[in-house]
Amino acid sequence: MFSTLLCVLCLILTVRPSLSQDDSPLGVPQQISLEKDSEAQRLSVTWKCNLVSVFDIEIYRTELMEIVFNETVELSGEKNAGDCHWNWTSAVPLECTSLSVRIRSRDQLRVSNWSPLQTTEGDDLPDNTGAKVYPLDKVVLVGSSTTFCCILGEGQVLEDIRYMRSIMREVRLSRRTYAVTQTLQPPSNTSGTNVFCRATDASMKTTVEGAVIFVGYPPADEELMCETQDLVSAICQWKEGRYTHLKGKLRRTRYTLNGRTCEVVKNVRRCTWEQWEGNWTLVAKNPLGKKEIKDSAPLSHRVHPVAPKNLSILVKNSRNATLQWSWQYLGYKAFPLICQVNVASNGVSVTRNYSGAGLSLVVLEDLWPYETYRVRVRCGAENNFWMWGDWSSESSFQTKMDRPGTPDMWIWMESDNSGQILWKPLSKRESNGDLIGYEVTQGSVSGDGAQRLDVPVSQLSVPLGLQNVSEPVVMLLAHNSEWTSHTSQLMVPKYWADVDVTGSEISSRDGGFDMSWPASANASRGYVVEWFNTSCGQYCSVDWRKVPGTNTSARIESSGLQAGIRYTISVYTLSDEAPELLERRHGYLEEMVPAEPVPFLEASQYESSVLLTWQEIPLHSQRGFVRGYNVYLANVAKNTLLAKISDPSVRNCTIRKLGLGTYKFTVRAYTSAGEDGGSTVSIMLEPYTDLLVFEILISLAAMSVFFILVTALCYRKRQWVKKAFYPEIPEPKLPGQWRTSQATVDVKPSPHSMVHIVENPQWDSSKEGLVPVSEEDEDGDESGSEPTDTDSDEPGLLRYYNQVVGDSGQVLRLPIDSSSSSVGSADTDVTYTGIQTSPGPLDTPPQMEAMAAGGYRPQGQVVQQQQQQQVDRSDADAGAPSSASFGGYKPQCTWRPDSPDGNAIDGSVGSPTSVNSSQFLIPDVSSEDSRNPASSTTWIPSFLSSKP
């Protein structure tokens, strides 16, 4: 315990001296002084600092006591004899408002008291009543930020502050001072950028104050280059580089070369030095910075010769001239030089090089006669060439005349006896002087009959005037004022028409024709390629080109070649004899659609066809090779292609199988470029007589063949036809004394249509079914008026009436209407006038059947079948009488009244009249169908069979 207290006591005694030392106060900084640099906006603070190096510094805006700076700074190497120095750069111009500074010392945990405030005054003191704007004429870097302040006059109120035309947002610094800040400032113009401050006083008067700021770049000059022209002095030049945007005496860039000032005059950056030094340093400086550039080289490597002077030309002849000049400096007389002489004439410039020590004379060769030339000269160092010197001034001269060139002549034959002598004009260089005319001589090879003709310069052709001359030849000369050309001689070629030569097509390429031909042994003097407009007519513009004999191809290009025009291209061989045609071709520089439609389009009708004919398009209007024709049917909506004719020599087309009506046809010729506009023709197809007659004849022939076939077929099937349409009628079989002969019975028709009623109401089986009645009983008056034929062998006339039996078995005699009675005529033999039926059931004794067996049975088989059917039905019905129980006439069918009660009496006829060999016997439907049910379905196969 004691030891612990002892340790604590020792620790207290050890620490107390140090605490007492730290508790001692630090000294307050003394003798604080302030110095401001308004241009740099820098405030310098100086004070006595003793042994302390760390200080707290605060800066205030004095009037409002707003703190601007408050930091701890450490001064290490800025002490001088116990004085401390510290600089502070303000973003706001120091003139804008008063600033106050105070300082205190700091040493680890101890700080001193603050020093009294030291103030630097601004221009906003009450004594300065005027308005001002800061900074004034300041130069800043492009893209930097600048703070401007506006000090208002006493009693004024701020309206706005503008940077150029933009209104800025202000900040108040003191009672009268406001500030704005512009960031990222763009380059200003040469007069600077304006800042305006507008304010109003109590009387509402507005005043404007402003300042100018210059925004630019530091120098960026480059490419210093020093050279010599007189081989002694130096001339140094450089480029400005980036434009600084800073002008004026105080802001412009200043230059020094090797420490000596260089003045830039009229933007020419050039300095002259009297002696070559070899090493050069250029310094460029402006308010924003400076730039150094250097250059070094020996004198012989930087020779830039001056321009030659005093040029003179001595012309010796038509093709040579001597050029001479002099030098400005004596040092050039022995200095190795290389010179360029530029010779120009008629827009053509040629540069020739010459070299030598102190070069001042050259000879110009290979010039054109009678040509005006312009020459100029420049030179450079032959060894260690640096650059070409300046060009001398131009000098002109003209060479002398010479012999004209040989004219290029050709003879174009229009026919066997006529043609044109053509030649190309000589150019100025080919004429070697001023031409005065041509001389044309026509004659024979032997010289006989020569005709000489002088032609002016403007004329380039004359007609061929040789007729009946063997081996005709033409000679041509050109004259200038001093010389005559060599003779151009050519024998007259043979005329070759297109019809005599097979000319193939040639295609153009890149605005011309590539013509080739096989080599010929006769082309000792080469070839001539001739071309002209094929459709030109009599006066053709002919062009030609002569090709050496070693070539077998030529490119034909000319400004006269036009699109859409056919050209005839011919190749001739040249020799000592007359030219011979080797090959001929036809082509278009560019094919186009025809300029005109097909002419003379006509349409003609041939039966149901239309023949279209037309003529060939004129050659000058084809504008391309016609490949064929397209024929269209012209409709309202569109044209329908009917035919495509690919052979251009075919100029007709037949459209077949057309109906009657109006048609419009369009024919269009086409080339590789397309179709022409088309030519249209209309035609109306009408009925034609030949076709009508032909159709009638065809119809008659067809009908004749049909009737012949029908007749033959009917003849072959005559038995079937007779059976089907003309059947045999069996003889009637009646009891009594009837004649058995086949003679017909003359039956006179009943004059009265009435039915005699039998008075016996009961059925008498012993009586016949048919009751004979004499005509006298029926009508005495009428029978008396007609005489009786007593000479006839025929039995007496009889009338037969149906006996209608009622329900009670009474036989009724009913009157019969004329419409239902037998049809009478002189031709009728037997008339069946009625049908005897029994509507009610009757008991028929068997003996009645036997009695009825002897009566008349027409179509007996049918009657037997009907009797058998009635017997069968009588067995089923209760005592129904059979039809066979009635004696005498038996009807062809069984008739029953339709009335269900059996009391109705119908007077209609049950069977039609049967006439021998004059009318058909139409069977009753029920009876006939029952006899032959398949007759309606078997007659066609029977008719078509091969049996008769």
C-alpha positions, 0 to 999 in steps of 0.5 A: 500500500505504501509502495503504491502511494509512493509511485503515484507521488513520483508520477505527479511530481514528474508530470507537473513541470510539463503541465506547467510549461504547456499551460503558458500562453503563446504569444499573439502575432505582432506587427501585421501588415497587409499589401495588395496586388490588384492586377494579380488579385493577391493579398500579401500578409507579413507579421512577426512569428518568433519560433511558431510556424503554425497559424490560424488565419481568418479573412473577413469582408469588413463591412458585413463581417462575412468570413472569406477565408478561415484555415490553418497554415504552416510556414516552413521556409518563408521566414526571414529574420523572424518575419512571416510572409503569406500570400492569398489570391482572391477570386474577387478583385481586391478593389471591390470591398474592404478586407480585414485579417486576423492571425493567431499562433498555434503550437500543438494543443496551445493557441494564442489569442487573435491578433487585432484586425488589420484592414485593407480598404476597398473602393466602396468606402463612403468617401468614394461616392462614384460607381465602378466595375472591376476588374479593368482590362484584365486578360484571362485564359479561355475556359477560365472563371472570372468574378466581376463586381459592381460598386454602386454610387451613393443612393443608387439601386442595382438593376442588373449586371450583364456579361455581353448580353446575358443577365447574370445572377448577383451576390451582395458583398457590401452595402454598395458592392455586388458580384457576379461570376462567369464560368467557361469564358469563350475567346473574346474578339480583338476589342475584348468582352464587355461587362455592364452594370446598370443602376438607378438613383432616387430620381429614377435616372439610369446609369451604366458602368462597365469593364472590358475583359480579354479572353485568349490563349498563350502563344503557340508559334512553331516551325522556326526556319532560318535560311540564306539567300545571299550566302552570308546573312540569315533570314528566319521565319516561323508560323503563328500556330493557334490564334491568341485572340489578343491584340493591342500593344499591352496584350499582343505577343512579343518575340525575341530571336537569340535575345534580340527583339523581332518586330512582326510587321503586317503579320509577317513573322520574319527576322533578318540577321546580318551574319549566319550563326547556325543556332537560333532560339525564338521566344514568344510571350504574351500576358498568358504565357510564353513559347520557345522554339529553336533551329540549327543548321550550317549555311550551305544546307540552307541556301534559298537562291534569289530569282534570276533577273535580266532574262534575254532570248536569242532565236537561232532558227525555227526549232532552237533558242538561247536563254540567258540571265544574271544574278544579284549576288557575286557569291552565285558565280561559283556556287553549284546550282540546278535551275528549272526553265519553264517553257509554255505555249498554247496552254501547254507547259513544259519544265526542263532542268539544267545544272552547273556552277554559277549557271546563267545560260541554257539552250532551248531545243525541240521547239515548234516552228512559228510558235510563241513561247513564254519562259521563266527560270528558278534555281536551287543548290545542286548540293545539299538541296534545300528548296527552289528559289523564287521564279524569275519574271516571264519573257516571251519569244517566237520561233521562225517559220518552217515547212508545213506538214503533209496534209492528211487526205482521203477520197470518199466515193459517192458512186462509181464516177463521183466522189469528194477529195477531203483533207484535214486542216493543219493545226497551227503547229502543223502549218509551221506558219500562216497558211495561205492555201492548198493546191489540188492536182487531179490526173493519171499516174502517167501524168496525162490530163492533170488538172490543177486547182488552188483552194483557199485555206477555209475550204477542205474538200473539192469534188472529184473531177476525173472521168474515163481516166485510167489509174486516176490519182490525186495530189495535195500541197499546203502553202504558207508564206515561206514554205510548201509542204510535201505532196500528199498523193492517193489513188482513187479507190473503187466505190463499194455500195452497202448492198455489195458488202455484208456489213456486220454490227459493231457495239460501242464502248465508253463513248467510242468504237473498238474496230479490229480487222484481219491483217492484209499483205496489201497494206504496205502503207498502213490502213485507213479507217473511215466512218460517216453517218449512214443516213446522211444522203448526198452531203456527208460529213466523213471522218477518217483515221490512218493507222500504221500497217503494224496495227490491226485495231483502232479506237474511234473516238470523236466529238462528232459522234452522236447517240441515235445515229447509225455510222458506217465504219470501213477499213481500207488498205493503203499501198502504192495502188488504189485503196481496197475495202477490207471490212465494213461495219455498222454501229450506234454510239448509243441505241435509242428508241425509234423516233417515228412509229412504223409508217403506212400501217394498214389492216385488211380483212380476210374472212375471220382474220386480219392482215396487218402490213406496214413499211420499214421505219426510215433509217434516220428515224430508227436510232438503233438496230430494229430487232423486230416488231410487237403487235398489240390489241389496243384495249381501253385499259391496256394493250394486249400483246398478240405477236412478237416478231423477232425478224425485222425483215418481216413487216406483216402479221395475220391475226386469226379467228376474230369475231365480228366487231371493231378492233384497234391494233398497235404495231411498235418497232423495238431496239435494244433501248425499247419500243417506239411510240407505236402506230395504231390502225382500226378495222371493223370486221363484217360478215363476209359472203363467201363464209355465208355461202360456205355455211349454207353448203355445209348445212345442206350437205349435212342435212342430205347426209342425215336424210340418206342415213335415216332413209337407209336405216329405215329401209333396213328396218322396214319390218320394224317400222311397219310393225311399230307405226302401221300394224295389221288389224285383224278381221272382225269375227261376228256370228251370222251370215257375214261375208268371208271375203276381204271386201270392205263393208260400206257402213253409212254413218248415222245421220242422227246422234242418238241412242235407242233405248231398249224398253225391256228393263230386264236382262235377256240373256238370249238376246244379242248384245248388239240390237239392229235397228233399221234406218227407217225407224230412226229417221224416215224422212232422211232415209227416204231422200237417199236411194238404196243401192240395190245392185250392191252385193254387200249385205244391208247396212246395220247400225249397232248400239251399245246396250247400257245395263243399269243396276236393275239389269235394264238395258237402256238405249241412250242418245249419243252425241255427235261428238261421241258417235262413230265418225262417218265417211264414205271411206269407213267400213265398220263403225263401233259406236259405243261401249256396252258395259255393266256397272253392276254385279251380275250373275252370269250362267255358264251357258251364257259364256258358250252363247257368247263364244260365237260372237265377234271378237276383235283382237281375240287374244286380248278379249280372252285375257280380259275374260279370264281376268274378269272370271278371276275377279268374278270368283272374288266378287259375289256373283259378278257377271263375265263380259263373255256372257253377252253375245254379239259385239265385244268392246275392246276394253271393259268400261265402267262408269266412274260414279260410285253408286252405279246410277250415272250414265256416261255417253262417252266412247270407250274405243276410238274408231277403227278404220281399215287401212286409213287410221291407227287403232289406238288401244286402251291404255290399260289393255295395251299396257297389260298386253305389252308392258315393255313396248315403250322401252324396247323399241330403240334397241330393236330399231338399232339392231341389225335385224330387219 
